[in-house]
Every structure is written in structure tokens, then in C-alpha cells.
Amino acid sequence: MSHDSSHANGSTAVTDIVGVDLGKRLMRNRKPVNVKAFAMAHNLVMFLASLYMVIETLRQASENFGWGRLGGGGMWGNVAEAPGKPLSPSGHRLARVLWIHYLSKAYEFTDTLIMILKKNERQITFLHVYHHATTFFPCWWSVMNFALGGDTYFTCVVNSGVHVFMYGYYLAAAAGVKVPRAVKKSITTVQLAQFALFFAHALYGAIYATHYRPCIIIVLCLFQALVFASLFGHFFW
């Protein structure tokens, strides 16, 4: 089997799992749907939700880790509250916003739905489907079930910050605003920088922060950061 055919089979398997191929079949003999208003509303929701998650996560992390207080935590190396025990008030509020971020990963499949309805199949690449599918499960599912709190805040803040930029661009473009081409091109660059940060953080956890548990979460983060960097790097090139 050639590399191209094996890659295609892998792509088909992923798209079957998340229902993309079913959507394509349903739209095959139909005209593209005008989803401009729906897409604008979706982009606005994601922009505002992402902005909220950046601000609220930083606010609750600051309180939970004691940033600015003597002996408080730093950017990395913050320990999650003991699993199985009741969370502190600030720990509960931090967990709540992290759960919102986790649920937003499911809502992001709306991006794919819009592409299917528009019959813009060129955009539904293996990169797009793999990115959305594996970020929701197993990545964030594992984190929220086994490593809630602690340095999980960092991934939420960085990813939400990237989405503020990305969905802000989509919203402006959909509204007819003439955005410089350089801004569109920089989206992938910003995403690559995001994965570099995630890899550095996971590497820090593997080498220095030996209190991170379970260790499989660190391995998963390292693996996904490398895969995403490779896929997005190939797309950028």
C-alpha cells in the first residue's frame, strides 16, 4: 500500500467516526446552503466565549495558585488540588471554566458543519478533522477526568487566546471587513507557536514537574503537540 493510499484510508476512518462522510453524502445531491448569518453568529459566539475563557481562567488561576502572594505559584508547576477530595471555592471556579472550555471543543464541530452545508469540502482536510476530533477526545476528556486543575489552566488560556484572534478574523471577514492578507496568513503561524508552547510545557512536566499525575497525560500532550505541529507545519509549507 502506498503512503498516499494509507493516509487516505486513515483520513476516511477519522471522518467516518465524527460523521463527516455522512454529512457529505446527505449534501451530495443538494445545493449549498446559505449559512452566512449562521456562520457569523457562530463566529461571534466563539469569539466572545474564547475572550471570556482567557479572562476568567486567568482570574481564577491567580486566586487558586496565589499569584502575587508570598510563596504563591508561578506560570508553570502549579499542583492540581487532591483528586477525589472536595475542591476549594477558587478550585471549583477554576474547574468550572475549564469544563466550559472542554465543552466548547464539542461546539467547535460547528465549524465542520458549516463547511459541509456550504459544500466547501476542500476545507474539510484530515488536519481539520483530526484536530477537532482528538482535541475533544482523548485530549481534553483525559485532562478533565484525570488532571482537572493545576497547569491545565495554561492550555486553556493559550488556546482560547489563539481562538480570540482566529474567530475575530473570521467574524470580521464574514462581515465584509477588508482584513489584510498578512493577518490571514499569520493564523497558522500563531497556531504553530501555540503548539510549540504546549510542547515546551509538556516537556517541562516530563523533566522537571515530577508531581504531575498521571504521567500518561504528559505523554499524550507531548505526542499531540508533535503531531499538530507536523500537520500544521505541512499545511503552512
Secondary structure, DSSP 8 states (H G I E B T S, - for coil): --HHHHHHHHHHHHHHHTTHHHHHHHHTTS-----HHHHHHHHHHHHHHHHHHHHHHHHHHHHHHTTTSTT---SS------TTS---HHHHHHHHHHHHHHHHHHHTTHHHHHHHHTT-GGG--HHHHHHHHHIIIIIIHHHHHH--STTHHHHHHHHHHHHHHHHHHHHHHHTT----HHHHHHHHHHHHHHHHHHHHHHHHHHHT-TT-S-HHHHHHHHHHHHHHHHHHHHHH-
